[in-house]
Amino acid sequence: MCPVMPCLINGAWQADAVFVSRLQRGDEPSAGQVRQAVTAAIRAFGYSGCAERVAEEFGDHPETAVIRMRWARAMAREAFADSAPEPGPQADAGALLVVRPRLPAEQTSGTREAMT
């Protein structure tokens, strides 16, 4: 089974990194400062290390962690707003991705011969 990492897709890891960074709400950091703080936090703790620290804070201090996470999410969203890829003209948000299993090589060669 392949691991799925939805947090890397939706930007939650950026908010986690802001959350565990040294940035404070009163500092009113710029987008550049937020991006630098995210980079430093990921280098220091890694993706899972940031998530672990967030979980620890929510366990130890849930009331203040909620406030800090709201702020961290807003900062990450603003700082990385321009880094999200925009869908191209061919993108269809309502489309489904269909994945079919591959057939063994001997079955595909036999099928191709039967079709010709």
MARKETI-415629 format. One line per field, with one value per residue (C-alpha): residue in one letter; y, x, z; residue number from 1. Coordinates in nm, 4 decimals, decimal comma, always signed. Last residue first. Example, Ala and Ser with C-alpha at 12.3 -4.5 7.8 and 13.67 -1.06 7.14 Angstrom:
residues 2
rest (S | A) .
c2 (-0,1060 | -0,4500) .
c1 (+1,3670 | +1,2300) .
c3 (+0,7140 | +0,7800) .
nr (2 | 1) .
***
This chain:
residues 116
rest (T | M | A | E | R | T | G | S | T | Q | E | A | P | L | R | P | R | V | V | L | L | A | G | A | D | A | Q | P | G | P | E | P | A | S | D | A | F | A | E | R | A | M | A | R | A | W | R | M | R | I | V | A | T | E | P | H | D | G | F | E | E | A | V | R | E | A | C | G | S | Y | G | F | A | R | I | A | A | T | V | A | Q | R | V | Q | G | A | S | P | E | D | G | R | Q | L | R | S | V | F | V | A | D | A | Q | W | A | G | N | I | L | C | P | M | V | P | C | M) .
c2 (-0,7586 | -0,7693 | -1,1265 | -1,0367 | -0,7363 | -0,9483 | -1,2100 | -0,9431 | -0,7905 | -1,1253 | -1,2218 | -0,8852 | -0,9106 | -0,6752 | -0,3377 | -0,2391 | +0,0458 | +0,3892 | +0,6215 | +0,9820 | +1,1550 | +1,4926 | +1,7603 | +1,9871 | +1,9824 | +2,1097 | +2,1648 | +2,5446 | +2,5131 | +2,4979 | +2,7454 | +2,6164 | +2,7416 | +2,9489 | +3,2873 | +3,2289 | +3,1045 | +3,3928 | +3,4731 | +3,1126 | +3,0510 | +3,3598 | +3,2726 | +2,9130 | +3,0254 | +3,2713 | +3,0061 | +2,7666 | +3,0145 | +3,0631 | +2,6898 | +2,6245 | +2,8745 | +2,6845 | +2,3389 | +2,3828 | +2,0433 | +1,8210 | +2,0896 | +2,1774 | +1,8138 | +1,7772 | +2,0867 | +1,9530 | +1,6203 | +1,7929 | +1,9946 | +1,6800 | +1,5052 | +1,7656 | +1,7938 | +1,9489 | +2,1918 | +2,2066 | +2,2246 | +2,4982 | +2,7021 | +2,6815 | +2,7808 | +3,0732 | +3,1930 | +3,1755 | +3,3685 | +3,6333 | +3,6755 | +3,7101 | +3,9849 | +3,9204 | +4,1113 | +4,0696 | +4,0662 | +3,7330 | +3,5689 | +3,3940 | +3,1467 | +2,8633 | +2,5765 | +2,7233 | +2,8541 | +2,4991 | +2,3519 | +2,6111 | +2,5132 | +2,1442 | +2,2130 | +2,3282 | +2,1204 | +1,8832 | +1,8068 | +1,7473 | +1,4900 | +1,2506 | +0,9118 | +0,6112 | +0,3405 | +0,0000) .
c1 (-0,4799 | -0,6941 | -0,5957 | -0,2299 | -0,2802 | -0,4613 | -0,1881 | +0,0789 | -0,1229 | -0,1721 | +0,1959 | +0,3046 | +0,0864 | -0,2101 | -0,1840 | -0,4556 | -0,6833 | -0,6776 | -0,9667 | -0,9240 | -1,2569 | -1,3312 | -1,5173 | -1,2161 | -1,1497 | -0,8091 | -0,7621 | -0,7400 | -0,4661 | -0,5213 | -0,3182 | -0,0204 | -0,0014 | +0,3133 | +0,1372 | -0,0613 | +0,2432 | +0,2923 | -0,0790 | -0,1899 | +0,1028 | +0,0215 | -0,3500 | -0,2729 | -0,0260 | -0,2791 | -0,5487 | -0,2867 | -0,1816 | -0,5388 | -0,6076 | -0,2784 | -0,3684 | -0,6788 | -0,5335 | -0,2260 | -0,0652 | -0,2366 | -0,2605 | +0,1029 | +0,2098 | +0,0158 | +0,1870 | +0,5256 | +0,4570 | +0,3461 | +0,6678 | +0,8722 | +0,6786 | +0,7789 | +1,1387 | +1,2440 | +1,5284 | +1,5220 | +1,1413 | +1,1469 | +1,4108 | +1,2243 | +0,8965 | +1,0681 | +1,2162 | +0,8747 | +0,7183 | +0,9907 | +0,9348 | +0,5591 | +0,6217 | +0,5991 | +0,3566 | +0,5910 | +0,2973 | +0,1780 | +0,5107 | +0,7571 | +0,9934 | +0,8617 | +0,6440 | +0,3171 | +0,4789 | +0,6004 | +0,2577 | +0,0992 | +0,3388 | +0,2713 | -0,1007 | -0,0370 | -0,3058 | -0,0818 | +0,1810 | -0,0914 | -0,2508 | +0,0442 | -0,0665 | +0,1541 | +0,1375 | +0,0000) .
c3 (-3,5065 | -3,1886 | -3,0972 | -3,1202 | -2,8910 | -2,6358 | -2,6385 | -2,5875 | -2,3026 | -2,1306 | -2,1535 | -2,0143 | -1,7007 | -1,7047 | -1,5432 | -1,3002 | -1,4054 | -1,2467 | -1,3223 | -1,2175 | -1,1903 | -1,3412 | -1,1469 | -1,1057 | -1,4791 | -1,5809 | -1,9554 | -1,9288 | -1,6689 | -1,2968 | -1,0949 | -0,9042 | -0,5466 | -0,4897 | -0,5031 | -0,1854 | +0,0049 | +0,2480 | +0,2809 | +0,3412 | +0,5752 | +0,7832 | +0,8014 | +0,8980 | +1,1655 | +1,3143 | +1,3380 | +1,4747 | +1,7446 | +1,8651 | +1,8722 | +2,0515 | +2,3240 | +2,4319 | +2,3686 | +2,5922 | +2,6622 | +2,4041 | +2,1368 | +2,2057 | +2,1669 | +1,8434 | +1,7000 | +1,8094 | +1,6397 | +1,3185 | +1,3108 | +1,3668 | +1,0928 | +0,8361 | +0,9510 | +1,2829 | +1,2172 | +0,8371 | +0,8336 | +1,0998 | +0,9142 | +0,5823 | +0,7481 | +0,9231 | +0,5943 | +0,4259 | +0,7158 | +0,7027 | +0,3282 | +0,3755 | +0,6304 | +1,0034 | +1,2295 | +1,5289 | +1,7712 | +1,6348 | +1,7159 | +1,4891 | +1,6564 | +1,4425 | +1,5662 | +1,4345 | +1,1149 | +1,0413 | +1,1149 | +0,8843 | +0,6076 | +0,6666 | +0,6289 | +0,2726 | +0,0986 | -0,0916 | +0,1660 | +0,4246 | +0,1962 | +0,2354 | +0,1069 | +0,1704 | -0,0968 | +0,0000) .
nr (116 | 115 | 114 | 113 | 112 | 111 | 110 | 109 | 108 | 107 | 106 | 105 | 104 | 103 | 102 | 101 | 100 | 99 | 98 | 97 | 96 | 95 | 94 | 93 | 92 | 91 | 90 | 89 | 88 | 87 | 86 | 85 | 84 | 83 | 82 | 81 | 80 | 79 | 78 | 77 | 76 | 75 | 74 | 73 | 72 | 71 | 70 | 69 | 68 | 67 | 66 | 65 | 64 | 63 | 62 | 61 | 60 | 59 | 58 | 57 | 56 | 55 | 54 | 53 | 52 | 51 | 50 | 49 | 48 | 47 | 46 | 45 | 44 | 43 | 42 | 41 | 40 | 39 | 38 | 37 | 36 | 35 | 34 | 33 | 32 | 31 | 30 | 29 | 28 | 27 | 26 | 25 | 24 | 23 | 22 | 21 | 20 | 19 | 18 | 17 | 16 | 15 | 14 | 13 | 12 | 11 | 10 | 9 | 8 | 7 | 6 | 5 | 4 | 3 | 2 | 1) .
***
